[in-house]
Amino acid sequence: MSVEDTGRIPSRPRSRRPGPKQGAKRSERRRNQIVRAAVRLFSEKGYYPTTMADIADAAKVSKGLIYVYFNDKNDVLFYALRFVLDMYDSYVTPTLDQDPLAMLQMALRGLCRLVNDHIQEHMLAYRSSKDLTPPQRLEIKTGELKIARLFRACLESCVQNRIMIPVNVEIMVYQYVMFGHTWALKNWVFRDKCTLDEYAAAGEQHLIAPFLTAKGKRLFEPLRIEAS
């Protein structure tokens, strides 16, 4: 039917606005885009020399848009560090029927993979966490303690079930944590000497194998073979 037939001008089709889920995903992508650029600059130039204008240029967004997502540069740093800690659960998937030795191996390898995927962020945690506000530092420490609790629970269960000999759990927990972090802190050394899997396997030989009982050795051998 033509305009002449009806005497009315057809209305233009309305543009479809993104729904709430699409909008949230777009915001998350944009936030991560800004954070990735900031982390790269913090690592290359240092935290203090980097300006919000530098971050905007590197992220290819306007400086004003950054302030839609973050209050200041400090807030960007905090988000980057907290985001990585929150991701640890996705690298470790325990099951109720899993034995503690298998869980311990998974926890160590999961931490190594997380560090490998976010090397710059882990280096920043050591270099720049002092620049966070006290409440922000407390929240980062809480996230780190959550990871430590998993290692502690695995070690205690292994000792109780006579899979491992008695050990100083507090010291051992942070031996595991520091081993994972060392892949980032000394990556310039290890990346040319071994793969991540080889590094993780070496960690198991230093941090798990020497403390196994006869029962633990029997349980660990198939786990070692399956992971290799």
Protein Blocks (a to p, Z undefined) as FASTA:
>chain_A
ZZklnopacdddddddddfklmmmmmmmmmmmmmmmmmmmmmmnopklpcfklmmmmnop
afklmmmmpmblmlmmmmmmmmmmmmmmmmpccdfklcfklmmmmmmmmmmmmmmmmmml
mmmmmmmmmmpcfklmmmmmmmmmmmmmmmmmmmmmmmmnomaccddfklmmmmmmmmmm
mmmmmmmmmmmmbcfklmmmmmmmmmmmmmpcfklmmmmmmmmmmmZZ
